[in-house]
């Protein structure tokens, strides 16, 4: 199944492919297919996950917490300065998965981390 994007002008999903263009029958807007692929490539390039200081992170890096963090649904607190080894980058709001000794698997936001 092909994924044809919604119209960028009217946001309707009735678009169809016509040669090298996408066409919206609702508002008669036409745009090239190459523009869609270029935008998706730029979005992937912009998806670099950085720490609180702007340093790019990679899978397997070690990081340090820069702020005390309360664990939601628990009375535990992750203390500032806690070192976390072997992180894994994922998409979404909490973009770092890791395992913290004594606590277990956690998802953290990269804005509270610095690369060790």
C-alpha positions as a Markdown table, in Angstrom:
| # | Residue | x | y | z |
|---|---|---|---|---|
| 1 | Unk | 0.0 | 0.0 | 0.0 |
| 2 | Unk | 1.4 | 3.4 | -1.0 |
| 3 | Unk | 1.4 | 6.2 | 1.5 |
| 4 | Unk | 0.2 | 9.3 | -0.4 |
| 5 | Unk | 0.5 | 12.4 | 1.9 |
| 6 | Unk | -2.4 | 14.7 | 2.7 |
| 7 | Unk | -2.7 | 18.0 | 0.9 |
| 8 | Unk | -0.3 | 20.7 | 2.4 |
| 9 | Unk | -2.9 | 23.4 | 1.6 |
| 10 | Unk | -6.2 | 22.1 | 2.8 |
| 11 | Unk | -5.1 | 19.0 | 4.8 |
| 12 | Unk | -7.6 | 16.7 | 3.0 |
| 13 | Unk | -6.5 | 13.1 | 2.4 |
| 14 | Unk | -8.2 | 12.6 | -1.0 |
| 15 | Unk | -4.9 | 13.3 | -2.9 |
| 16 | Unk | -3.7 | 11.1 | -5.8 |
| 17 | Unk | -0.6 | 10.7 | -7.9 |
| 18 | Unk | -0.5 | 12.1 | -11.4 |
| 19 | Unk | 2.9 | 11.5 | -13.1 |
| 20 | Unk | 5.5 | 13.1 | -10.9 |
| 21 | Unk | 3.1 | 15.2 | -9.0 |
| 22 | Unk | 0.5 | 14.8 | -6.2 |
| 23 | Unk | -2.9 | 16.4 | -6.9 |
| 24 | Unk | -5.6 | 17.4 | -4.4 |
| 25 | Unk | -9.1 | 17.2 | -6.0 |
| 26 | Unk | -10.6 | 19.2 | -3.2 |
| 27 | Unk | -8.6 | 22.4 | -3.6 |
| 28 | Unk | -6.9 | 21.7 | -7.0 |
| 29 | Unk | -3.4 | 22.1 | -5.4 |
| 30 | Unk | -0.6 | 20.3 | -7.2 |
| 31 | Unk | 2.9 | 19.7 | -5.7 |
| 32 | Unk | 5.9 | 17.6 | -6.9 |
| 33 | Unk | 6.6 | 14.2 | -5.3 |
| 34 | Unk | 10.3 | 15.2 | -5.0 |
| 35 | Unk | 9.4 | 17.9 | -2.6 |
| 36 | Unk | 7.8 | 15.4 | -0.3 |
| 37 | Unk | 10.8 | 13.1 | -0.3 |
| 38 | Unk | 13.2 | 16.0 | 0.3 |
| 39 | Unk | 11.2 | 17.2 | 3.3 |
| 40 | Unk | 11.2 | 13.7 | 4.8 |
| 41 | Unk | 15.0 | 13.5 | 4.3 |
| 42 | Unk | 15.5 | 16.8 | 6.0 |
| 43 | Unk | 13.3 | 15.7 | 8.9 |
| 44 | Unk | 15.5 | 12.6 | 9.4 |
| 45 | Unk | 18.6 | 14.7 | 9.3 |
| 46 | Unk | 17.2 | 17.0 | 11.9 |
| 47 | Unk | 16.4 | 14.1 | 14.2 |
| 48 | Unk | 19.8 | 14.1 | 15.8 |
| 49 | Unk | 19.4 | 13.7 | 19.6 |
| 50 | Unk | 21.5 | 16.0 | 21.7 |
| 51 | Unk | 22.2 | 16.3 | 25.4 |
| 52 | Unk | 21.5 | 19.4 | 27.5 |
| 53 | Unk | 24.7 | 21.1 | 26.2 |
| 54 | Unk | 24.1 | 20.3 | 22.5 |
| 55 | Unk | 26.5 | 17.4 | 22.2 |
| 56 | Unk | 25.1 | 14.7 | 19.9 |
| 57 | Unk | 24.3 | 11.4 | 21.5 |
| 58 | Unk | 24.7 | 7.9 | 20.1 |
| 59 | Unk | 23.6 | 4.4 | 21.0 |
| 60 | Unk | 25.9 | 2.9 | 23.7 |
| 61 | Unk | 27.1 | 6.3 | 25.1 |
| 62 | Unk | 27.4 | 6.9 | 28.8 |
| 63 | Unk | 25.6 | 10.0 | 30.2 |
| 64 | Unk | 25.2 | 11.8 | 33.6 |
| 65 | Unk | 22.0 | 13.2 | 35.0 |
| 66 | Unk | 22.2 | 17.0 | 35.5 |
| 67 | Unk | 19.1 | 17.3 | 37.6 |
| 68 | Unk | 17.3 | 15.3 | 40.4 |
| 69 | Unk | 14.4 | 13.5 | 38.7 |
| 70 | Unk | 11.4 | 12.1 | 40.4 |
| 71 | Unk | 10.3 | 8.7 | 39.1 |
| 72 | Unk | 6.6 | 9.0 | 38.2 |
| 73 | Unk | 4.4 | 6.6 | 40.1 |
| 74 | Unk | 7.1 | 5.9 | 42.7 |
| 75 | Unk | 8.8 | 7.5 | 45.7 |
| 76 | Unk | 12.2 | 7.1 | 44.0 |
| 77 | Unk | 14.4 | 10.0 | 43.0 |
| 78 | Unk | 17.2 | 9.8 | 40.4 |
| 79 | Unk | 19.9 | 11.9 | 41.9 |
| 80 | Unk | 22.0 | 14.5 | 40.0 |
| 81 | Unk | 25.3 | 13.1 | 39.0 |
| 82 | Unk | 24.0 | 9.5 | 38.5 |
| 83 | Unk | 26.0 | 7.9 | 35.6 |
| 84 | Unk | 24.0 | 5.8 | 33.1 |
| 85 | Unk | 25.9 | 3.5 | 30.8 |
| 86 | Unk | 24.9 | 2.0 | 27.4 |
| 87 | Unk | 21.9 | 4.2 | 26.5 |
| 88 | Unk | 19.7 | 3.5 | 23.5 |
| 89 | Unk | 18.2 | 6.3 | 21.4 |
| 90 | Unk | 14.5 | 6.1 | 20.5 |
| 91 | Unk | 12.0 | 8.5 | 19.0 |
| 92 | Unk | 9.3 | 10.3 | 21.0 |
| 93 | Unk | 9.2 | 12.7 | 23.9 |
| 94 | Unk | 11.4 | 10.5 | 26.2 |
| 95 | Unk | 14.1 | 9.8 | 23.6 |
| 96 | Unk | 16.6 | 7.8 | 25.7 |
| 97 | Unk | 16.1 | 4.3 | 27.0 |
| 98 | Unk | 18.5 | 3.0 | 29.6 |
| 99 | Unk | 18.9 | 0.7 | 32.6 |
| 100 | Unk | 19.8 | 2.3 | 35.9 |
| 101 | Unk | 21.4 | 0.1 | 38.6 |
| 102 | Unk | 19.0 | -0.5 | 41.5 |
| 103 | Unk | 16.0 | 0.9 | 39.6 |
| 104 | Unk | 15.6 | -0.9 | 36.3 |
| 105 | Unk | 14.6 | 0.2 | 32.8 |
| 106 | Unk | 13.8 | 3.9 | 32.4 |
| 107 | Unk | 13.0 | 6.3 | 29.6 |
| 108 | Unk | 14.6 | 9.7 | 30.0 |
| 109 | Unk | 14.5 | 13.0 | 28.2 |
| 110 | Unk | 17.8 | 14.0 | 26.7 |
| 111 | Unk | 17.5 | 17.6 | 28.0 |
| 112 | Unk | 18.3 | 16.3 | 31.5 |
| 113 | Unk | 21.5 | 14.4 | 30.5 |
| 114 | Unk | 25.0 | 15.3 | 29.6 |
| 115 | Unk | 27.5 | 13.1 | 27.8 |
| 116 | Unk | 30.1 | 11.5 | 30.1 |
